[in-house]
Amino acid sequence: MLVAVVVLVLSSAAGFAVGIEARRTLSAEVLATVAALGSAIGIMLVSGDARRIRLHSASDPLFSLVLGAAGLFGAPYLVLVHRYSDVPAGSEILFLTTAGWAVILVILTLRRRISEVIPLAGALLGLAGVAGIVGNWERPSSFSPFVRFAAEEFWMLAAGLAWAALWWHFGRARERGSLDAAAVPAAAGGALAAILVLVARWGTADVVPALSHGGVWLYAVACAVTAASAVVVLRSAGPRAIAGAYFLPGVAITALTVVEQATGAFGPQPIQLVAAVAGSVLALAATVLVWPKDPVAENPSRSGFCRASIAVAVLAALSAVVGLALPALEGHANGLLQSGADFKASFILLGAEVVGPWAALALALVVLGMALSRDARFSRVAALVAAAVAWPFVWATPLHTLTTFIPSEVQVDFGSEFAAISFSPLPVVATFVALGGAVTALALLLSCRSVSGAKSASQPPRGDRP
């Protein structure tokens, strides 16, 4: 199981890197076809014998066929067709197609239980964590989603809906014991859609030259391994485990840079390692919080610690919401206009435009969900503590560096000798209070669990009572 998760993370990271690089010279049709055919092969390799599949309904194969076409071919095609040479930035594409898609899958798999607040808040923490990673890959960062290419990036989120719907469908089929009956026609649907589109666009897709491009074959292998390992993970733990794994490709890419710097093999690099590693800790904590777990048995308690943990967590969440509306960073930009005149501007980013306030809100909501459900498992507590420790090192990461009010002729030169941009953190008291409240609520919850456990141990078994 752990091996399959690691393979899924590494192969999806490799597929992202190879795919966006190959898109510089290859058509979206060719790459999407390669992705769909590779994914179809990967799914078939880990599925059962199609001749032994038993169908529960005559409409099931058709539904799987359609979702396979949309999720295996449509999703990568929508991403690739809206990638123009080197824009949108790779950091934005990684953020949307890993963390963004993971959040959609978590939402689709939510159930009507109060404990579901925990994975939902964990997904929010994952968004903040991955933003903290890619937002520190360079200074000044090119990470500015929904600023320059908003339409294209919304299409990439729509692609995530198709992708998530497919794995949600596989999850439902797994619960019925018919995963193979859903996976095989879905693989056929993805392959069929790819072939039909490629034939229709043969004249403009430049298929023959693409066959000699090494990136095509690497991309095909990466997609096949990603799909196969995803099915293995889903078969063992369900679709939410895939969502958890999809918060980690950015962590894997950043870890490669850490190894490179440790060996000194590739010289200097632009990543702000401390902040990026702290963002990685948030993403790993999110994976733990999102990971599917059996619900705990209800253990209602009237302990004052229990009631206090809920009250403090609610206040922490409300304070975190207030922090989203308060000034968090002060930006300073200067450069030269085409006329030769100097340009200078100062502006404010609110908490909603910064990683830290969103992460603080996620942590407060996680603690609230744990307090309401009395679910204080060690893994989740450890994830919260790790995220809280990492938070100060990544909180001041802006969610965008580009703006609509600074001339594009200045913004295009950011990071050169002609223009610069920098940010200074501001004291966001409400966010700091929210983070402290979340830690306090967690301590109260642990005290609550300790008191409840002591009371349970002191009570005699029902058969021994007089």
N, C-alpha and C positions, 0 to 999 in steps of 0.2 A: 504493500500500500504506500509506504513512505517513498519507496523507489519510484513508483508510478507518479507520485506528486512531483518529485524532483525532476523526473524526465519531462513531465508536462510543463513545468516552469521553464526549464532550459530550452526545450524545443520551441515553445511559444516565443521566448525571447529571441531565439535564433531566427525564427520565421519572420518576426517583425523587422529585425535588422536587415535580413537578406531581401525581404519583400520591398521595403521602401527604397532601398538602394537600387534594386533592379528596376523599379518603376521609372527611374531617370531615363532609361533607354528602351524599355519594353512597354507594350500596350497593356491597359487594364484588363482587356479581354483575355489576353494570353495568360497573365498572372492569375486572374481569377479562375480560369479554367484549370490551371496547374494546381491551384489551391483546392478546388473542388474534387478533382480527380485524385489528388494525393490523399485528401481527407477521406474520400470514399474507400480507397484501398485500405487505409489505416483502420477504418471502422470494420470493414469486412474481415480483416485479419484477426480481429479479436472477438468477432461475433460467432454465434453457433452456426451449424450447418443449416442453410436455408431450406433444405428439403424436410427438415424435422420441425419447422416452425408451425405452431398452431395459432390460428387467428381467432380472436374473440368476436370480431365483427368484420363484415365485408368492407366497411368503409375505413377501417384502420389503416390498411396499406396505402390508400389514396391520401389520407391525411398526413401520414409519415412521408410520403413521396413529395407532397407540396412543401412541408416544413424542411425537408432535406434540401430541396431546390433553393429555398429562401435562405436557410442557415449556412449551407456549405458553399453555395455559389453566390447567392445574392449578397450576403454580408461582406465577404472580401471584395466583391466587385464594387459595391457602393463606397467602400473605403478607398480602393485603388483608383477609381475613376475620378475621385475628388482630391487626388494627390497630384499636384502639378510640379514636376521636376523636383524641386526641393522645398515646396510649400504645400500645405501648412507645415509648420516645423515638426520634426520628428518627435520632439518632446510632447507636443500637443496630441499627435496621433497615438503615441504610446499611452498617454493618460486616458484618452477617450476609449481606445479599443481594448484596454485591460481593466483598469479600475472602473471606468464608466460602464462597460459591459457587465462587469461583475456585480455592480450595484443593481442593474436591471434584473439580473438572474436572481439575486437575493430577494428583490421585491416580488418577483413572480412566484417564489417558493414560500412566501410568508403564510403562516397559518394563524387561526384565531386563538392565540394564546398570549397571555401577558408577557411571557418570557421571550416572545419574538421581538420585543423592544431591543434585546441584547444584540442579535445579529444585524438588525436594521441600523442601530447606532454603530456597530462594528463596521458596517459598510461605509458609513459616513467617515469614520476614522480612516478607513482604507483610502478613500478619496483624498483626504487631507495628507495622508502619508505619501501616496504616490505623487501628489502635487509637490510635496516637500522634497521628493527625490529629483524629479525632472526640473523643478524650478531652481535647483542648485547645480545643474549640470554645467552651467557656464555663467560668467558674469561679464556684462549684463546678460540676463537670461532672455532667450527667445520664446520662453513659455508664456503665451498670452492667448489662451483659448477664447473663442467667440469675440475676438476684437477685429482681426483683419479678415478672417475667412469663416464668418459665423455660419453662413448657409452650408458650406461644405462640411463643417464640423457637426452641424445638426444632422446632416445626412449620415455621418459616421455613427451618431447615436442611434439613428433609425436602423442602421445595419446591426447594431447591438441588440435591438429588439428582436430582429429575425434570428440572430444567433442564440439569444437567451431562450426564445420560444422553442427552438429545437431541443435544447438540453433540458428545459422544463418538461417537454413532451417525453423525452427519454426517461426522466425521473418518474413521471407518472406511470410509464410502462414498466419500469423496474418495480414499483410498488405492486403492480398486478402480476408480476412474474413473467412479463412478456417483453423484456428489453430487446432481445434479438429480433422479435417480430416487428419492432418499431425501427431498429437500427438498420436492418438490411434494406427495406424499401426507402428509407431516408438516404442511405448511401447511393442507391440507384437514382433517386430524384436529383441529388446533387450532381452526379455524373451526367445524367441526361440533360439537365439545364445547361451545364457547361458546354457539352458537345453541340447542342442546338444553337446557342449564342455564338460559339466560335465559328460554326459553319455559316451562320447568317452574316458574320462580320469578317469573314475570311479575307476579303480584299483589303481591308484597312487594319487588320490586326497584326500584320507582319509575323505570321506564324513561323515560316521557314527560317528566317534569320534568328528568331528567338531560340530555336532548338540548339544552336551552337553557343548560346550564352550560358556560362557556367552557373549563374544565379538561378536559372530556371530549375535546374535539377536539384540544387541545394534547397530551394524553396519547396519543391515537391516533397522531398524527404522530410523537411521540417514540418510541413502540414500533415503528412501521413503519421509521423510519430506523435504530433500533438493530438490528433483525433483519436489515435489508438490508445494513448495513455489517458486521455480524458474519459473514454468509455470504461477503461479499467478502474479509474478513480470513482466514476459514477456508480459502477456495479458494486463497489465496496462500501461507499459512503453516501451516495446521492449527489444530486446536482449542486447543492450548496458547497460541497467540497471543491468542485470545479471553480465556483465563484471565489472561494478563498484562495485557491492557487493563482487566480488571475490578478491578484494584488501584488504578485511577486516577480514578474518578469523585469520590472524596473530595478528591483533589488538585485537580481542576478546580473544585470548589465553593470550596475554600480560596483558590485563585488568584484567583477572582472577588473575594473579600474583599480580597485584597492590592491588586488594581487599584482597588477602591473607596476604600481608604485612601490610595492614592497620589494619587488625584484629589481627595480630600476631599469627594466628592459626597454621601456618606451619613452623615457624622458618626461618632460613636464606635461601637464594636462589641465584643462580648465575647470574641472569639477571642484566645488566647495565640499571637500570630503566630510568634514565634521557634520555639516548640516544635512548632506545627502545620506550619511549613515544614520543620523537621527530620524530622518524621514523613513528610512528602511525599517527602523525599529517600530515606528508607527504602523507601517504596512504589515509587518510580521505579527504585531499585536492584533491587527484587524483580521488577519487570517485565522488566528486562534479564536477570536470572538465570533466569527462567521461560521466556523467549522460546525457541522451538524452534530448535535449531542442529544441524547435521550432526555426528555423532561424529567426534572427531579420530582420526587414525591412531595406533595404539599405538606408543609410543616408549619401551620399557622401559630403565631406566638403573639402574646400581648406585652412582651417585654418593652420597656421604655426605649431601649437601644434600637429595637426594630422600628418602632414608630418614628423615632428621631432620625434614623437613616433615610427613611422615605421623605420626611419633611426637608432635611438638609439637601438631599439629591434634587428635589423639586426646585428649591431655591437656587441651587447651583445651576440647573438647566435654565431657569429664568434669567439669571445673571449672565449666563453665556449668550443667550439671545440678545440681551441688551448690548453686550460687547460687540455683536455683529454690526451694530449701528453707530459705534463710536469710532473716532479717528484712531488708527493703529500705526500707520507708517506715514512719514513725510518724504515725498519724492522731490528730487532736485535734478533738473535736466538743463543742459547747456550745449550749444553747438553753433554752427555757422549756417546761415541761410544761403541759397544760391546767389542772392544779391551781394553776398559778402558781409552782411550785417550780422552782429552777434544775436543769438537767441538764448534767453534764460527764462526758466519757469520753475515754480514750486507748486506742488499740489499735495493733496491728502488722499490716502487710501483708507477707506473704512474697514472695520473688522471683517466684513463680508468679502473683502478683496485680499485677505491675508490668510495664510494657513492656520496660524495659531488659534484664533477665535473659533474656527470650525472644529479643530481638534479638541478644544476645551469643551465645546457643546457635545461632541460625540462621547467624550469621557464621562461627562455628567449624565448623559442619557443611558450609557451602559450601566453605571452604578445605580441609576433609578430602576432600570429593568431588573437588575440583580436584587435590589431591595424589595421590589414588588413581588418577585417570584421566589424570593428566599434562595436564590441560586448563586452561591458563592464558592464555586468550584475552584480548586487551586490553580488550574490552567488559566482561567479567566482573571483571577486576582493577580496572578503573575504577569499576564499581558497588560493589565491596567497599570500596575506599578512600573513596568518597563516603559510604557508609553508616557507616563507622567514624568519619569526621569529624563527621557529623550526630548520632551516638549520644549524646554528652554533653548535648546540648540537649533531648533528648526522653526520656531513659532513666527519669526519675523520674515518669512519667505513670502514675497508678493505673489498673488495669483495672476498678475499680468504686469508687464513692464511697458508695453505699448499702450497708447491711449489714442483717443479720437481728437484731442485738442492740441497735441503737439504736431507740428508740420511733419509730414512723412519724409521730407528731405533731410530733416534732422534725425528722425528715428532710424532711418536706414544706416546712419553712420555711428549709431551707438556702439561703443567698444573700440572705436578707432580714435585717432588723434584729432578728429574733427568734431566729435560729439561724445557726451558722456551722460550717464544717468546713475543716480545713487539713491539709497533709501536710509532713513534714520528712524529707528523704532520710537514709538510714543507710548507712554504708560497707559495701558488699557485696563483701568482698575477693575471694571466689571468682569473682564476675562480672567484676570488674576484671582479675583474672588471666586469665580466659577470653578477654576482649577483647584483652589484650596478647599472649596466646598465639596467637590467630588472626592478628594482624598479623605476629608473628614467623614463624609457619608460612607465611604468604603470601610473606614476604621470602625464606625458605629455598626455597620452591617456585620463585620467580623465579630464584634463583641456580642451582637444579637445572636449569631450562630453559636457562639461559645456558651452563652447563657442558656439557650434552648437545648443544646446538647447536654449541658450539665443537668438540667431539669429532667430530661428524658432518661438519663442514666440513673438519677436518684429515685425515679418512680418504679415501683415493683411491677412485674408482669401482671396482667389483668387477672390471671388465674390465682395469683398469690394474695390478691387484695381481700380483706375481710368483708 
